[in-house]
Amino acid sequence: MYPHKIFGLFYLYGLMIAIGLLAAFAVLFYYGKKKKIEEKFIDFIFYNGIISIAVGFGAAALFQATYNYIENPAAGFKITGSITFMGGLLGGVACFLLVYFLFRKKFKTKLTETLSMFPCAILIAHGFGRIGCFFAGCCHGTETDCFLGVQFPGMDAPVHPTQLYEAAFLFIMFGICFYLLMKKDFKHNLSVYLISYGIFRFLIEYLRGDHRGEFVAGISPSQFWGVFMVVAGVALYFALRYLEKRAARNKKQTEEIEQNQEEKKQ
């Protein structure tokens, strides 16, 4: 870990965040080119993504301040430098969807046609972000005598490098989802992401050693949202399956109508 400025200019945490975002947008443009997605739609996703990322960082700070206030109202409601990924994800996604629905009629491409790409972008950006957390010394785990333990500056004992555990998981999931997307044209990456990350985040919270407040007794805020992600992932899978079947049924009916019209002309 290295929680100091490089050449007195920037922190490695910020550098990893920047690399992650660049990698996410690289995935977006690569996918758009390979799948021949409408260019103006890809550009829209890019600019909408930038806006949503900015909103997401604000939401991450707001969510963390809310957790802190619920746990200790006497301290008052204060927005500090502390942020939470789950809050940022929820705020960023909400902003992205709002902007999309405002402008969706301007594009031929539908969001559902590119939905499986978004988890790939989120996973690779988040993976680099967790490496940044390792350099910053935040989001660490509980004390351990395991050979994997890392002793951060200012700590009395080694702790689980949960940042690296999570980064490894995120990069593996990125590889799986990107392969399914590009080679298999898999339509359910978002459900895979929501369910897998929700379960992983719920479990790894038992190793996290940095207290981040709570608003549901007995579980951390991230565990609460982890359960929410799993439920949402399952619901999304069945919703998309329903839409796929309905689209196939409508296509078949249209083809039958066209065939009957051709037969009548003959």
Secondary structure, DSSP 8 states (H G I E B T S, - for coil): ---SEETTTEEHHHHHHHHHHHHHHHHHHHHHHHTT--HHHHHHHHHHHHHHHHHHHHHHHHHHHHHHHHH-GGG-----S---HHHHHHHHHHHHHHHHHHHGGG-SS-HHHHGGGHHHHHHHHHHHHHHHHHHHT-S-B-B--STT-B--TT-SS-B--HHHHHHHHHHHHHHHHHHHHHHH--S-HHHHHHHHHHHHHHHHTTTB-S----SBTTB-HHHHHHHHHHHHHHHHHHHHHHHHHHHHHHHHHHHHHHHHHHHHH-
